[in-house]
Amino acid sequence: MNFYLLNLAAGGSAEGTTQGGGWQMIVLIVLMVGVMYFTMIRPQKKRQKEEQTMRDNIEVGDEITSIGGIMGRVVTVKEDSIVIETGADRARLRLIRTAVGINNTAQEKLEAERAAAKKAQEEARAEKLSTDAKERKKSKKDKET
């Protein structure tokens, strides 16, 4: 039954003959693999790469949240681990780098940069609108004269 449906999808005949239908089946399989790559594998690799760069860019003084929910400030950075200070009693915990879920300091910097870029964009838009309005007024006065 499944072969019958795949044969029809690949352009074969309903009688079950596969004259020249082999290459169509191969094209169908290649297309399915390509769709799976671009919808599942590629985004996952991109996410993993972003997480790895975030973990590699951890510095002393950054506020982090572990994947377990522990929040603290980085005190020491080593090759494969970090030491964080948590809470008011300054308890120190040693974590491996892969346990870091979010770098709050880097995220705050990114949000601040986005806000500054948005503000600059709005200012540029407002300036352009004001210069356009001035040019229209000037062109009306020139037409009246």
N, C-alpha and C positions, 0 to 999 in steps of 0.2 A: 504494500500500500504506500509506504513512504517513498519507495523508488518510483512508483507511478506518479506521485505528486511532484517529486523533484524533476522527473522526466518532462512533465507538462510545463513546469516552471522554467526549465531550461530550453523550452521550445521544441521538445520531442512530440511525437504523435501520440494519440490516445491508444493506438493499437499496441504500443510497447516496442516498436521498432526504434532503434537509435541511430539511424543513418545520419552521420555528420553531427550528432548531438553531443559527442564527447567533449569537444572544445568548449561548447556552451556550458557544460557542467563545470569545467575547470574555471571558466570566467566567473561563474556564479560563486564558486567557493572562494576564489581570490577576492571578489567584491565583499563577501561576508567577512573575511579575515581583515580586509582593509577597513571596513566600517568598525569592527571590534577594536582595531588598533587605535583609530582616531577618537572613539568614544570612551574607551576604558583605559587602555594602557598608557597612552601619551599623557592625558591629564594627571594620572597617578604619578608618573615619573616626574612631571613638572612640580607637583606638590612636594614630593620627596626631596627634590633639589632645593626648593625654597626653604624647607625645614632644615636641611643640612647647612645651608649658608647662614641661616639664623643662628643655629647652634655653634657654628664656627666663629661668628662675630660677637659672641658673648664676651663682655669685658668686666673688669672689676668695677663695682658700683652699680651695675645694671640690676633692676628689679625683675625677677623672673617668677613664673608660675610653673610648677612641675606638672607632669601629666596626671599625678595623683592629687593635685590641688594644693600643694604646699607652696606658699608664697614667701619670698625672702629676697635679700640683697646679696649679690655675689661678693664674696670676700677674697677668694683665691681661685685662679683659673689654672688648671693643669691640662696636659695633653688629652687625657681621656675622662677627666672628672672635674667637678667644681665643688667649692665649699660655699654654702650660703648661711647667712644669719637670719633667723626668723624671730619675730615677736619682740616684745619689750625686754624679755629676759636674755636676749641675744644668744639663744641656743644655736649651735652650729651643726649643720648637717652636710654630709658629703654625698653628692649625687653624681651619677655618670651623666655625660652630656646628652645621651639619648633620652634621659628622663625629663629634659626641659621641654615643656609644652609651648610656652609663650614667653617672649622677651618683652615685658611690659614697657621698659624704657624705650626700646627701639620702636615699639608700636606707637607710643606717645609721640616720638619724634616724627614718625611717618604721618600721623594724624595732624600734627602741627604744620608740617610741610604742605600737606594737602589743603589745609585751611588757608595758609598763606598764599598758595597758588590760586585758590578760588577767589580770595579777596583781591589779588592782583588782576585777575581776569575780569572781575566785576568793575574794578576801577578803570581798567582799560576800555571796557564796554561803555561805561558812563562817560568817559572822556571823549570817545568817538561820537557818541550821541550828541554831546554838547557842541563839538566842533561841526557836526553835520547841521545842527540847528542854526548855528551862527552863519554857516555858509548859505543856508536857505534864506535867512533874513537878509543877508548881503545881496543875494541874487534877486530877491524881490525889490529891494531898493534900487538896484541897477536897472531893473525892468521898468520901474515907475518913472525913472528919470529920462 
